Amino acid sequence: MPSLPNAQILLALWERGEREHPIDRLLSVLAAFTQSPRQRLAVLPVHRRDALLLACRAAVFGKTLDGVTICQACGCRIDVTFELPDLSDVPFADQGTIEVVGGVVSFRVPDSRDLADALQAPDVAVGLDLLVDRCILTGSADDAVRRAIDDEIERLCDASWLELKLACPECPNEFVVPIDIGRFFWEELSTHAERLIDETCLLAAHFGWAEADILALPERRRQRYLERLL
């Protein structure tokens, strides 16, 4: 079961993650929460990676996401609540095939390394072609086949891609908000880490304790000391 790392690991994760690309940051978060080797996490198909990320967030902060979005039509601020799906029993397929003239092309779902390399491409179209080409296992692809493979990859990953359909309460606009669980989870972890820094400063200033000693305190013990100062 994923669990929140101890205070020292969490702060080290926060400091590292601030310097990393979002893809690398996801792997750092998963490594800290699951204690799995980073190399193993990097080769997970992206739908399995994201399902694991959802499980980590749900285990630590619960399944409910609370956030705010803005209606692009009228500027209305909308408070939203979203329940994370349980993907533990979803039968993910990591590979697929499509029939083409003259045979069959087989492909796999991309992993984090594939996404990172595709993002280095000079533009989106070139990056998408690179991504699909890397995922082809047998056969060859022209532009039409690449588009078909991309559609199939999207279908295989559909369960792990989160979207929220909303209707504005102030105007007729209806729209879809994609939920980037990696970004959302990271912002929550950053808030938690910043609060931990504030608490450490307060305890150090009042009691004269070293940072390492404060961070080594169990969470509930640290909160009891803080309750006596506030």
C-alpha positions as CSV (number, residue, x, y, z in Angstrom):
1,M,0.0,0.0,0.0
2,P,1.5,3.4,-1.0
3,S,2.1,5.7,2.0
4,L,3.3,9.2,2.6
5,P,7.1,9.3,3.0
6,N,8.6,10.5,6.3
7,A,9.2,14.2,6.7
8,Q,12.9,14.1,5.7
9,I,12.2,12.1,2.5
10,L,9.3,14.3,1.6
11,L,11.3,17.5,1.8
12,A,14.1,15.9,-0.2
13,L,11.5,14.8,-2.8
14,W,10.1,18.4,-2.9
15,E,13.5,20.0,-3.4
16,R,14.4,17.5,-6.1
17,G,11.0,17.7,-7.9
18,E,11.2,21.5,-8.2
19,R,14.2,21.1,-10.4
20,E,12.8,18.2,-12.5
21,H,10.8,18.0,-15.7
22,P,7.2,16.9,-14.9
23,I,7.8,13.4,-16.4
24,D,10.9,12.9,-14.2
25,R,9.0,14.4,-11.2
26,L,6.3,11.8,-11.6
27,L,8.8,9.0,-11.4
28,S,10.4,10.6,-8.3
29,V,7.1,10.8,-6.6
30,L,6.2,7.2,-7.4
31,A,9.7,6.0,-6.3
32,A,9.3,7.7,-2.9
33,F,5.7,6.5,-2.3
34,T,6.1,2.9,-3.6
35,Q,9.8,2.3,-2.9
36,S,10.1,0.8,-6.3
37,P,13.2,1.2,-8.4
38,R,13.0,4.3,-10.6
39,Q,14.2,2.2,-13.6
40,R,11.3,-0.1,-13.2
41,L,8.8,2.8,-13.0
42,A,10.2,4.4,-16.1
43,V,9.3,1.4,-18.3
44,L,5.7,1.1,-17.0
45,P,3.2,1.8,-19.8
46,V,1.8,5.2,-19.1
47,H,-1.7,4.0,-18.3
48,R,-0.2,1.7,-15.6
49,R,2.0,4.5,-14.3
50,D,-0.9,6.9,-14.0
51,A,-3.1,4.2,-12.3
52,L,-0.3,3.8,-9.8
53,L,-0.2,7.6,-9.3
54,L,-3.9,7.7,-8.7
55,A,-3.6,4.9,-6.1
56,C,-0.8,6.8,-4.3
57,R,-2.9,10.0,-4.2
58,A,-6.0,8.2,-2.9
59,A,-4.0,6.3,-0.3
60,V,-2.5,9.5,1.1
61,F,-5.1,12.3,0.6
62,G,-8.2,10.3,-0.2
63,K,-10.2,9.8,-3.4
64,T,-11.9,13.2,-3.4
65,L,-10.3,16.1,-5.4
66,D,-11.4,19.6,-4.7
67,G,-10.4,22.4,-7.0
68,V,-11.4,25.5,-8.9
69,T,-11.8,26.2,-12.6
70,I,-12.9,29.2,-14.7
71,C,-15.6,29.3,-17.3
72,Q,-13.8,30.5,-20.5
73,A,-17.1,32.0,-21.8
74,C,-18.1,34.3,-18.9
75,G,-15.2,34.1,-16.4
76,C,-17.3,32.5,-13.7
77,R,-15.3,30.8,-10.9
78,I,-16.5,27.3,-10.4
79,D,-15.7,25.1,-7.4
80,V,-15.5,21.5,-8.5
81,T,-15.3,18.2,-6.6
82,F,-14.2,15.0,-8.3
83,E,-14.0,11.4,-7.1
84,L,-11.0,9.5,-8.3
85,P,-11.8,6.2,-10.0
86,D,-10.5,2.9,-8.6
87,L,-8.4,1.4,-11.4
88,S,-7.1,-1.6,-9.5
89,D,-9.3,-4.0,-11.3
90,V,-9.1,-2.4,-14.8
91,P,-7.8,-5.0,-17.3
92,F,-5.2,-2.8,-19.0
93,A,-3.8,-4.0,-22.3
94,D,-0.2,-3.0,-22.9
95,Q,-0.1,-4.0,-26.6
96,G,-2.4,-4.0,-29.6
97,T,-2.6,-4.7,-33.3
98,I,-4.1,-3.1,-36.3
99,E,-4.7,-4.6,-39.7
100,V,-3.2,-2.8,-42.7
101,V,-2.9,-3.6,-46.4
102,G,-0.5,-6.5,-46.6
103,G,-0.5,-7.6,-43.0
104,V,-0.7,-6.6,-39.4
105,V,1.2,-3.9,-37.4
106,S,1.6,-4.5,-33.7
107,F,2.4,-1.8,-31.2
108,R,2.8,-1.2,-27.5
109,V,1.6,1.6,-25.1
110,P,4.4,4.2,-24.6
111,D,6.2,4.6,-21.3
112,S,7.7,7.6,-19.6
113,R,11.0,7.3,-21.6
114,D,9.1,7.4,-24.8
115,L,7.2,10.5,-23.8
116,A,10.4,12.3,-22.6
117,D,12.1,11.6,-25.9
118,A,9.1,12.7,-28.0
119,L,9.0,16.0,-26.1
120,Q,12.5,16.8,-27.4
121,A,11.2,16.9,-30.9
122,P,11.1,20.3,-32.7
123,D,7.3,20.3,-33.0
124,V,4.3,18.4,-31.9
125,A,3.8,16.6,-35.2
126,V,7.3,15.3,-35.3
127,G,7.1,14.3,-31.7
128,L,3.9,12.3,-32.3
129,D,5.5,10.5,-35.2
130,L,8.6,9.7,-33.1
131,L,6.4,8.4,-30.3
132,V,4.4,6.1,-32.5
133,D,7.4,4.8,-34.3
134,R,9.0,3.9,-31.0
135,C,6.0,1.9,-30.0
136,I,5.7,-0.2,-33.2
137,L,6.7,-3.7,-32.5
138,T,6.3,-5.4,-35.9
139,G,5.5,-4.0,-39.3
140,S,6.0,-0.5,-40.7
141,A,3.8,2.6,-40.7
142,D,2.9,5.5,-43.0
143,D,1.0,8.5,-41.9
144,A,-2.4,6.8,-42.0
145,V,-1.1,3.9,-40.0
146,R,0.5,6.2,-37.4
147,R,-2.8,8.0,-36.9
148,A,-4.6,4.7,-36.5
149,I,-2.0,3.5,-33.9
150,D,-2.3,6.8,-32.1
151,D,-6.1,6.3,-31.9
152,E,-5.7,2.8,-30.6
153,I,-3.2,3.9,-27.9
154,E,-5.6,6.6,-26.8
155,R,-8.3,3.9,-26.6
156,L,-6.2,1.6,-24.5
157,C,-5.3,4.5,-22.1
158,D,-8.8,5.9,-21.9
159,A,-9.5,4.6,-18.3
160,S,-6.4,6.4,-16.9
161,W,-7.1,9.8,-18.6
162,L,-9.4,11.9,-16.4
163,E,-11.8,14.5,-17.6
164,L,-14.6,16.4,-15.8
165,K,-17.6,17.6,-17.8
166,L,-19.0,20.8,-16.4
167,A,-21.9,23.2,-17.0
168,C,-21.4,26.8,-16.1
169,P,-24.0,28.0,-13.5
170,E,-23.9,31.5,-14.8
171,C,-24.1,31.0,-18.6
172,P,-25.1,28.2,-21.1
173,N,-21.5,27.1,-21.6
174,E,-20.6,23.5,-21.2
175,F,-17.0,22.4,-21.3
176,V,-14.6,19.6,-20.4
177,V,-11.8,20.0,-17.9
178,P,-8.9,17.6,-18.2
179,I,-7.5,16.6,-14.9
180,D,-3.7,16.3,-14.7
181,I,-3.4,14.0,-11.7
182,G,0.4,14.4,-11.7
183,R,0.3,18.2,-11.5
184,F,-2.5,18.2,-9.0
185,F,-0.8,15.7,-6.7
186,W,2.5,17.5,-6.9
187,E,0.8,20.8,-5.9
188,E,-0.7,19.0,-2.9
189,L,2.7,17.6,-1.9
190,S,4.3,21.0,-2.3
191,T,1.7,22.6,0.0
192,H,2.3,19.8,2.5
193,A,6.1,20.3,2.3
194,E,5.8,24.1,2.7
195,R,3.7,23.6,5.8
196,L,6.3,21.2,7.2
197,I,9.0,23.9,6.7
198,D,6.8,26.4,8.5
199,E,6.2,24.0,11.4
200,T,9.9,23.2,11.7
201,C,10.8,26.9,11.8
202,L,8.3,27.5,14.6
203,L,9.4,24.6,16.7
204,A,13.1,25.4,16.2
205,A,12.6,29.0,17.1
206,H,10.7,28.2,20.3
207,F,12.5,25.1,21.6
208,G,15.9,25.5,19.9
209,W,15.7,22.0,18.4
210,A,17.7,21.0,15.4
211,E,15.9,20.5,12.1
212,A,16.8,16.8,12.0
213,D,15.4,16.2,15.4
214,I,12.1,18.0,14.6
215,L,11.7,16.1,11.3
216,A,12.4,12.8,13.1
217,L,9.4,13.3,15.4
218,P,6.3,11.3,14.5
219,E,3.7,13.4,12.8
220,R,1.2,13.3,15.7
221,R,3.9,14.1,18.3
222,R,5.0,17.1,16.2
223,Q,1.4,18.3,16.0
224,R,1.0,18.1,19.8
225,Y,3.9,20.4,20.3
226,L,2.6,22.8,17.7
227,E,-0.9,22.8,19.4
228,R,0.8,24.1,22.6
229,L,2.3,27.0,20.7
230,L,-0.7,28.2,18.7
